[in-house]
Amino acid sequence: MIIANIIALCVLILGSFNWLLVGVFSWNLLTWIFGTGVFVRILYALVGLAGIWMLIQLCVRRQRLFSKDDTMQNK
Protein backbone atom coordinates (compact mmCIF):
# COMPACT_ATOMS: atom_id res chain seq x y z
CA MET A 1 0.00 0.00 0.00
CA ILE A 2 2.90 2.32 0.73
CA ILE A 3 4.34 1.79 -2.76
CA ALA A 4 0.98 2.62 -4.38
CA ASN A 5 0.75 5.82 -2.33
CA ILE A 6 4.26 6.89 -3.31
CA ILE A 7 3.59 6.20 -7.01
CA ALA A 8 0.27 8.08 -6.84
CA LEU A 9 1.94 11.02 -5.12
CA CYS A 10 4.70 11.18 -7.76
CA VAL A 11 2.11 11.10 -10.56
CA LEU A 12 0.14 13.87 -8.85
CA ILE A 13 3.22 16.04 -8.44
CA LEU A 14 4.17 15.65 -12.11
CA GLY A 15 0.57 16.29 -13.20
CA SER A 16 0.29 19.37 -11.05
CA PHE A 17 3.56 20.67 -12.46
CA ASN A 18 2.15 20.24 -15.95
CA TRP A 19 -1.00 22.17 -14.99
CA LEU A 20 1.16 24.90 -13.46
CA LEU A 21 2.90 25.27 -16.81
CA VAL A 22 -0.47 25.36 -18.59
CA GLY A 23 -1.87 27.96 -16.20
CA VAL A 24 1.13 30.26 -16.06
CA PHE A 25 2.69 29.94 -19.51
CA SER A 26 -0.12 28.38 -21.59
CA TRP A 27 2.34 25.62 -22.47
CA ASN A 28 1.47 21.94 -22.10
CA LEU A 29 4.49 19.75 -21.43
CA LEU A 30 2.70 16.48 -22.25
CA THR A 31 1.53 17.59 -25.66
CA TRP A 32 4.97 19.02 -26.35
CA ILE A 33 6.63 15.67 -25.57
CA PHE A 34 4.02 13.20 -26.83
CA GLY A 35 1.88 15.26 -29.21
CA THR A 36 -1.87 14.96 -29.19
CA GLY A 37 -3.70 11.68 -29.20
CA VAL A 38 -4.86 8.77 -27.16
CA PHE A 39 -1.62 8.37 -25.18
CA VAL A 40 -1.85 11.87 -23.72
CA ARG A 41 -5.47 11.24 -22.76
CA ILE A 42 -4.38 8.05 -20.99
CA LEU A 43 -1.75 10.03 -19.08
CA TYR A 44 -4.36 12.58 -18.00
CA ALA A 45 -6.62 9.73 -16.89
CA LEU A 46 -3.76 8.28 -14.82
CA VAL A 47 -3.27 11.62 -13.08
CA GLY A 48 -7.00 11.71 -12.32
CA LEU A 49 -6.97 8.15 -10.99
CA ALA A 50 -3.97 8.96 -8.81
CA GLY A 51 -5.89 11.92 -7.37
CA ILE A 52 -8.92 9.75 -6.63
CA TRP A 53 -6.67 7.11 -5.05
CA MET A 54 -5.05 9.66 -2.74
CA LEU A 55 -8.43 11.15 -1.82
CA ILE A 56 -9.74 7.70 -0.89
CA GLN A 57 -6.63 7.02 1.16
CA LEU A 58 -7.05 10.29 3.04
CA CYS A 59 -10.71 9.59 3.78
CA VAL A 60 -10.38 5.92 4.70
CA ARG A 61 -7.18 5.86 6.67
CA ARG A 62 -7.37 9.28 8.36
CA GLN A 63 -3.76 9.01 9.35
CA ARG A 64 -0.37 9.29 7.75
CA LEU A 65 -0.38 7.85 4.24
CA PHE A 66 3.13 6.50 4.35
CA SER A 67 3.17 4.71 7.70
CA LYS A 68 3.70 0.96 7.89
CA ASP A 69 1.32 0.64 10.85
CA ASP A 70 -2.29 0.22 9.68
CA THR A 71 -3.80 0.60 13.15
CA MET A 72 -5.30 3.86 14.34
CA GLN A 73 -3.09 5.69 16.80
CA ASN A 74 -4.72 8.02 19.29
CA LYS A 75 -2.45 10.76 20.50
N, CA, C and O of each residue as an XYZ file, in Angstrom:
300
protein
N       0.822     -1.190      0.000
C       0.000      0.000      0.000
C       0.870      1.261      0.000
O       0.515      2.280     -0.591
N       2.011      1.164      0.673
C       2.901      2.320      0.731
C       3.451      2.633     -0.661
O       3.554      3.798     -1.044
N       3.802      1.594     -1.414
C       4.340      1.789     -2.757
C       3.302      2.467     -3.649
O       3.633      3.381     -4.404
N       2.044      2.021     -3.563
C       0.980      2.624     -4.376
C       0.794      4.094     -4.021
O       0.568      4.921     -4.904
N       0.886      4.423     -2.751
C       0.749      5.819     -2.335
C       1.902      6.676     -2.842
O       1.696      7.819     -3.250
N       3.101      6.133     -2.819
C       4.258      6.889     -3.305
C       4.154      7.109     -4.816
O       4.429      8.204     -5.307
N       3.756      6.066     -5.553
C       3.589      6.205     -7.006
C       2.503      7.223     -7.323
O       2.680      8.075     -8.194
N       1.367      7.134     -6.608
C       0.271      8.077     -6.842
C       0.705      9.504     -6.531
O       0.348     10.434     -7.255
N       1.468      9.680     -5.467
C       1.941     11.018     -5.118
C       2.885     11.569     -6.185
O       2.798     12.745     -6.538
N       3.781     10.736     -6.697
C       4.695     11.181     -7.763
C       3.928     11.571     -9.017
O       4.241     12.580     -9.649
N       2.925     10.775     -9.382
C       2.107     11.095    -10.562
C       1.371     12.407    -10.344
O       1.277     13.224    -11.260
N       0.843     12.619     -9.131
C       0.140     13.869     -8.845
C       1.069     15.078     -8.896
O       0.682     16.142     -9.381
N       2.267     14.920     -8.406
C       3.222     16.035     -8.440
C       3.577     16.393     -9.878
O       3.604     17.569    -10.239
N       3.850     15.378    -10.702
C       4.168     15.654    -12.105
C       2.974     16.248    -12.849
O       3.138     17.149    -13.671
N       1.775     15.745    -12.563
C       0.575     16.287    -13.196
C       0.299     17.719    -12.779
O      -0.105     18.548    -13.594
N       0.521     18.003    -11.500
C       0.286     19.375    -11.048
C       1.327     20.333    -11.618
O       1.029     21.499    -11.875
N       2.546     19.840    -11.814
C       3.562     20.672    -12.455
C       3.162     20.995    -13.893
O       3.354     22.117    -14.362
N       2.606     20.002    -14.589
C       2.150     20.244    -15.953
C       1.033     21.289    -15.962
O       1.033     22.185    -16.807
N       0.088     21.184    -15.037
C      -1.003     22.166    -14.993
C      -0.513     23.547    -14.571
O      -1.096     24.558    -14.964
N       0.550     23.597    -13.776
C       1.158     24.897    -13.458
C       1.704     25.541    -14.718
O       1.527     26.739    -14.940
N       2.372     24.736    -15.548
C       2.898     25.269    -16.810
C       1.773     25.723    -17.735
O       1.899     26.741    -18.416
N       0.674     24.971    -17.760
C      -0.469     25.359    -18.590
C      -1.073     26.660    -18.078
O      -1.392     27.549    -18.868
N      -1.232     26.776    -16.770
C      -1.866     27.962    -16.201
C      -1.031     29.218    -16.298
O      -1.558     30.301    -16.553
N       0.272     29.083    -16.096
C       1.129     30.262    -16.061
C       1.633     30.641    -17.452
O       1.640     31.819    -17.808
N       2.049     29.658    -18.234
C       2.690     29.940    -19.513
C       1.871     29.523    -20.724
O       2.297     29.741    -21.858
N       0.707     28.929    -20.508
C      -0.124     28.380    -21.593
C       0.683     27.396    -22.452
O       0.567     27.384    -23.677
N       1.492     26.582    -21.790
C       2.344     25.618    -22.465
C       2.153     24.256    -21.814
O       2.358     24.101    -20.611
N       1.759     23.275    -22.612
C       1.472     21.940    -22.104
C       2.668     21.037    -22.375
O       3.003     20.762    -23.528
N       3.299     20.584    -21.317
C       4.486     19.750    -21.429
C       4.163     18.400    -22.060
O       4.941     17.906    -22.876
N       3.040     17.797    -21.704
C       2.699     16.481    -22.246
C       2.468     16.509    -23.747
O       2.937     15.629    -24.468
N       1.747     17.518    -24.218
C       1.526     17.590    -25.663
C       2.801     17.981    -26.401
O       2.967     17.638    -27.571
N       3.692     18.685    -25.739
C       4.972     19.024    -26.348
C       5.836     17.776    -26.511
O       6.518     17.619    -27.524
N       5.808     16.884    -25.510
C       6.625     15.668    -25.567
C       5.974     14.602    -26.443
O       6.623     14.028    -27.318
N       4.677     14.336    -26.201
C       4.017     13.198    -26.833
C       3.077     13.575    -27.967
O       2.561     12.688    -28.646
N       2.841     14.844    -28.191
C       1.883     15.258    -29.209
C       0.462     15.079    -28.698
O       0.248     14.864    -27.505
N      -0.493     15.165    -29.588
C      -1.874     14.955    -29.186
C      -2.290     13.547    -29.586
O      -1.759     12.971    -30.535
N      -3.226     13.018    -28.863
C      -3.702     11.681    -29.204
C      -4.154     10.914    -27.986
O      -4.355     11.466    -26.904
N      -4.306      9.638    -28.199
C      -4.857      8.767    -27.164
C      -3.894      8.626    -25.989
O      -4.331      8.571    -24.840
N      -2.595      8.565    -26.259
C      -1.617      8.371    -25.180
C      -1.649      9.513    -24.168
O      -1.558      9.271    -22.965
N      -1.774     10.726    -24.626
C      -1.845     11.873    -23.719
C      -3.122     11.816    -22.891
O      -3.111     12.155    -21.708
N      -4.223     11.388    -23.506
C      -5.471     11.241    -22.764
C      -5.351     10.165    -21.692
O      -5.921     10.303    -20.609
N      -4.620      9.102    -21.982
C      -4.385      8.052    -20.985
C      -3.559      8.602    -19.824
O      -3.829      8.288    -18.665
N      -2.555      9.419    -20.134
C      -1.750     10.029    -19.075
C      -2.586     10.942    -18.193
O      -2.431     10.930    -16.972
N      -3.471     11.735    -18.792
C      -4.360     12.582    -17.998
C      -5.293     11.742    -17.134
O      -5.582     12.109    -15.995
N      -5.763     10.626    -17.665
C      -6.624      9.726    -16.886
C      -5.859      9.125    -15.709
O      -6.421      8.954    -14.627
N      -4.571      8.802    -15.914
C      -3.755      8.277    -14.816
C      -3.557      9.305    -13.711
O      -3.556      8.959    -12.530
N      -3.391     10.555    -14.087
C      -3.274     11.619    -13.082
C      -4.589     11.734    -12.295
O      -4.575     11.887    -11.074
N      -5.708     11.660    -12.996
C      -7.000     11.712    -12.320
C      -7.217     10.529    -11.399
O      -7.725     10.696    -10.290
N      -6.840      9.332    -11.838
C      -6.967      8.149    -10.991
C      -6.056      8.227     -9.773
O      -6.432      7.784     -8.687
N      -4.874      8.783     -9.943
C      -3.969      8.964     -8.809
C      -4.566      9.932     -7.796
O      -4.428      9.733     -6.589
N      -5.227     10.976     -8.281
C      -5.888     11.916     -7.372
C      -7.031     11.272     -6.616
O      -7.200     11.514     -5.421
N      -7.818     10.455     -7.298
C      -8.917      9.750     -6.630
C      -8.369      8.764     -5.613
O      -8.911      8.641     -4.515
N      -7.298      8.060     -5.966
C      -6.675      7.112     -5.046
C      -6.211      7.813     -3.766
O      -6.459      7.325     -2.663
N      -5.543      8.946     -3.915
C      -5.047      9.661     -2.744
C      -6.194     10.219     -1.912
O      -6.105     10.243     -0.684
N      -7.259     10.662     -2.549
C      -8.426     11.147     -1.817
C      -9.066     10.025     -1.012
O      -9.450     10.226      0.140
N      -9.184      8.844     -1.613
C      -9.740      7.700     -0.894
C      -8.846      7.331      0.288
O      -9.340      7.042      1.378
N      -7.550      7.342      0.074
C      -6.634      7.020      1.159
C      -6.750      8.012      2.310
O      -6.703      7.619      3.476
N      -6.900      9.287      1.991
C      -7.054     10.291      3.040
C      -8.348     10.099      3.811
O      -8.370     10.265      5.031
N      -9.421      9.755      3.126
C     -10.714      9.589      3.783
C     -10.790      8.300      4.587
O     -11.339      8.287      5.688
N     -10.245      7.221      4.049
C     -10.377      5.921      4.699
C      -9.410      5.779      5.859
O      -9.801      5.349      6.944
N      -8.191      6.123      5.648
C      -7.183      5.862      6.668
C      -7.161      6.903      7.771
O      -6.953      6.573      8.939
N      -7.378      8.169      7.403
C      -7.374      9.282      8.361
C      -6.127      9.304      9.235
O      -6.186      9.647     10.416
N      -5.038      8.947      8.657
C      -3.757      9.007      9.354
C      -2.679      9.233      8.309
O      -2.981      9.539      7.155
N      -1.465      9.088      8.696
C      -0.374      9.294      7.752
C      -0.445      8.271      6.628
O      -0.671      7.086      6.874
N      -0.254      8.726      5.405
C      -0.383      7.852      4.242
C       0.814      6.933      4.047
O       0.704      5.923      3.352
N       1.917      7.251      4.626
C       3.132      6.505      4.351
C       3.634      5.741      5.567
O       4.814      5.396      5.631
N       2.761      5.472      6.534
C       3.167      4.706      7.704
C       2.971      3.221      7.447
O       2.066      2.825      6.713
N       3.815      2.406      8.049
C       3.702      0.962      7.891
C       2.654      0.380      8.829
O       2.175     -0.731      8.605
N       2.292      1.115      9.876
C       1.322      0.643     10.849
C      -0.083      0.992     10.376
O      -0.401      2.168     10.201
N      -0.922     -0.012     10.169
C      -2.287      0.223      9.679
C      -3.287      0.442     10.801
O      -4.467      0.660     10.526
N      -2.863      0.391     12.043
C      -3.798      0.601     13.153
C      -3.923      2.086     13.433
O      -3.012      2.868     13.162
N      -5.069      2.457     13.981
C      -5.302      3.860     14.338
C      -4.529      4.171     15.626
O      -4.572      3.403     16.587
N      -3.846      5.271     15.629
C      -3.088      5.687     16.801
C      -3.718      6.929     17.365
O      -3.817      7.949     16.683
N      -4.145      6.852     18.604
C      -4.717      8.021     19.286
C      -3.630      8.714     20.064
O      -2.944      8.111     20.890
N      -3.487      9.982     19.787
C      -2.451     10.760     20.498
C      -3.107     11.748     21.411
O      -2.421     12.501     22.102
